[in-house]
Amino acid sequence: MLKFVLTLSLLVLSNSVISKTPVDFLTEVAYYEARGETFQGQLAVMQVVMNRVKSRRFPNTIEKVIHQRRNGVSQFSYWMPSDGTLKVTDTIAWGNCKSLAVRLLEGFIEVEGVGRSDHYYNPQLANPKWASKMKHKVTLGNHKFLEEGPRR
């Protein structure tokens, strides 16, 4: 019996490598950071990535924002899996995240209240020191969304 598992590694077909697109990166961040949230919560996580891309304080591409490290720590918790791989276990949720990523990049949707939030965290899983220095914008599901400051 053949078993297919989607992973975050580059897709390899024959001898060619297919690079991931901005849609792929946004799909990953929504799926691994917020797949248990509502569509609004998933979009809000993607919106944070886009807000960082627009900010001078962060890298200027979706891929670089997601892969960015500070003090050796990944800015997105999913990017450092303990076993070195990430697997898609819910293909319906993956497809939903991908559809949302496409819509977000097309400019059709934005989550009300998120505004220019450039950080988020789940207070049930973490209590980051940096959160107290930021402006709380909105709480959606299990995530609090925050804005670091006016520097743009």
ZAMARGU-4260 file (C-alpha; in steps of 0.2 Angstrom, whole numbers, plus 5000, padded with zeros to 4 digits):
<rodrens>
0) 5000/5000/5000 | 5007/5017/4995 | 5006/5031/5008 | 5007/5049/5003 | 5012/5062/5015
5) 5014/5081/5012 | 5029/5089/5020 | 5036/5106/5020 | 5051/5101/5010 | 5053/5107/4992
10) 5043/5096/4980 | 5054/5085/4969 | 5046/5078/4953 | 5058/5068/4942 | 5075/5078/4943
15) 5067/5095/4945 | 5064/5105/4960 | 5048/5116/4961 | 5050/5131/4973 | 5036/5136/4985
20) 5026/5151/4981 | 5019/5165/4993 | 5003/5156/4993 | 5012/5140/4999 | 5021/5149/5013
25) 5005/5158/5019 | 4996/5141/5018 | 5009/5133/5029 | 5009/5147/5042 | 4990/5147/5044
30) 4989/5128/5044 | 5003/5125/5057 | 4999/5140/5068 | 4980/5141/5067 | 4972/5126/5059
35) 4961/5124/5074 | 4955/5142/5073 | 4940/5149/5063 | 4944/5155/5045 | 4945/5173/5053
40) 4958/5167/5065 | 4968/5159/5051 | 4967/5174/5040 | 4973/5185/5055 | 4988/5175/5056
45) 4992/5177/5038 | 4988/5195/5039 | 5002/5197/5053 | 5014/5190/5040 | 5008/5202/5027
50) 5010/5216/5039 | 5028/5211/5043 | 5032/5211/5024 | 5025/5229/5023 | 5035/5235/5038
55) 5053/5241/5037 | 5057/5232/5053 | 5055/5215/5045 | 5061/5206/5029 | 5052/5211/5013
60) 5046/5194/5007 | 5033/5181/5014 | 5047/5168/5014 | 5060/5178/5023 | 5047/5184/5036
65) 5042/5166/5040 | 5060/5160/5041 | 5067/5175/5051 | 5076/5171/5067 | 5080/5182/5081
70) 5093/5177/5094 | 5093/5160/5085 | 5074/5158/5088 | 5062/5156/5074 | 5048/5170/5074
75) 5035/5156/5070 | 5034/5142/5082 | 5029/5129/5069 | 5045/5132/5059 | 5056/5122/5071
80) 5048/5105/5072 | 5056/5093/5085 | 5058/5079/5073 | 5064/5090/5058 | 5048/5087/5048
85) 5031/5094/5046 | 5017/5084/5040 | 5000/5088/5033 | 4987/5077/5043 | 4971/5086/5038
90) 4970/5089/5019 | 4953/5098/5021 | 4961/5110/5033 | 4976/5112/5021 | 4964/5116/5006
95) 4954/5128/5016 | 4970/5137/5022 | 4976/5138/5004 | 4960/5145/4998 | 4961/5159/5011
100) 4979/5162/5006 | 4974/5165/4988 | 4960/5176/4993 | 4971/5186/5005 | 4985/5189/4992
105) 4972/5194/4979 | 4967/5208/4991 | 4949/5202/4993 | 4949/5199/5012 | 4956/5207/5028
110) 4951/5203/5046 | 4943/5217/5055 | 4952/5223/5071 | 4969/5215/5067 | 4974/5231/5058
115) 4993/5233/5058 | 4996/5219/5070 | 5014/5212/5068 | 5014/5199/5082 | 5002/5186/5089
120) 5003/5173/5102 | 4992/5160/5111 | 4992/5164/5130 | 4987/5146/5134 | 5004/5140/5127
125) 5016/5155/5130 | 5018/5171/5140 | 5031/5181/5130 | 5040/5195/5138 | 5038/5206/5123
130) 5019/5205/5123 | 5018/5217/5138 | 5027/5231/5128 | 5015/5230/5113 | 4997/5237/5110
135) 4984/5224/5110 | 4973/5225/5095 | 4961/5210/5096 | 4959/5193/5102 | 4953/5180/5090
140) 4950/5162/5096 | 4966/5157/5105 | 4977/5170/5099 | 4980/5188/5104 | 4986/5200/5091
145) 4997/5215/5095 | 5006/5229/5086 | 5024/5233/5091 | 5023/5252/5087 | 5021/5266/5075
150) 5038/5264/5066 | 5033/5259/5048
</rodrens>
